[in-house]
Amino acid sequence: MSDTALSGQVALVTGASTGIGRHLAQGLAERGMTVAGLARGADRLREAMAEVAEATGTPTLAVPADVTDRASVEDAVGRVLAEHGRIDLLVNNAGLLDAQEAPMWQTDPDAWWAVVESHIRGPYLLIRSVVPHMLERGSGRVINLASGLSTRGMPIYSAYSVGKTGLMRVTETLAQGLAGTGVHAFDLAPGVVRTEMTSGMSIHRERTDWTEPGQVVALAAAIASGELDAWSGRFLHTAQDDPAVLAGLTPDDAVRQLRLRPYGADDPTS
């Protein structure tokens, strides 16, 4: 199912050994992209990348790394560039979920902060290492995995929500800095895909309407192909957005971006 627009391009996907990252790695490889997968568990990652290569016939590379460790990230990105010479698509998917389903004041401070770091420091370090090489080539795309909790809070999963909301601001700020360079950045909320993580969340215990992984891959592929560049710096949602419809629209103002809602016409935030 190779996509001529993506064939020969190189994708770096973090958190690629399991869950949504694993689906993205295989789906992008099926479309002809060479996929470098990054994750902390070396053995599990190598096994996953070998399975993707065997299933798709497309080259893969396993680069074990902790996304929150600067030296580890820089070494991993250096390995991908040394092996393939380019990175066309960076997918910041790796991230932790609150282990405790508790109000913020009842959580462990170190565990809480580690979740936030995984969603902010991790993508920042990858962006810092990858984007300069995209700028040298004048093209490239960054996808930051967002969530429904990027745009609203809950009494539980507070660290995850804070991290994902902060990541949206990272995306918008990055996209503004990249304007006119040929490099673009996007928030992509995958919906609720059945994974080991989501299946263990109490809010999804009775869920039956899961998002199909193929929908997430299709939206990511549309971004990677350049069809949705007009939406750079904005929030896209797999369960709500049809790539073909988005491709025909040009967003303006602060559409799909984080903003305060004014209380009325005279509110100074409006």
Secondary structure, 3 states (H helix, E strand, C coil): CCCCCCCCCEEEEECCCCHHHHHHHHHHHHCCCEEEEEECCHHHHHHHHHHHHHHHCCCEEEEECCCCCHHHHHHHHHHHHHHHCCCCEEEECCCCCCCCCCCHHHCCHHHHHHHHHHHHHHHHHHHHHHHHHHHHHCCEEEEEECCHHHCCCCCCCHHHHHHHHHHHHHHHHHHHHHCCCCEEEEEEECCCECCHHHHCCHHHCCCCCCECHHHHHHHHHHHHCCCCHHHCCCEEECCCCCHHHHHCCCCCCCCCCCCCCCCCCCCCCC
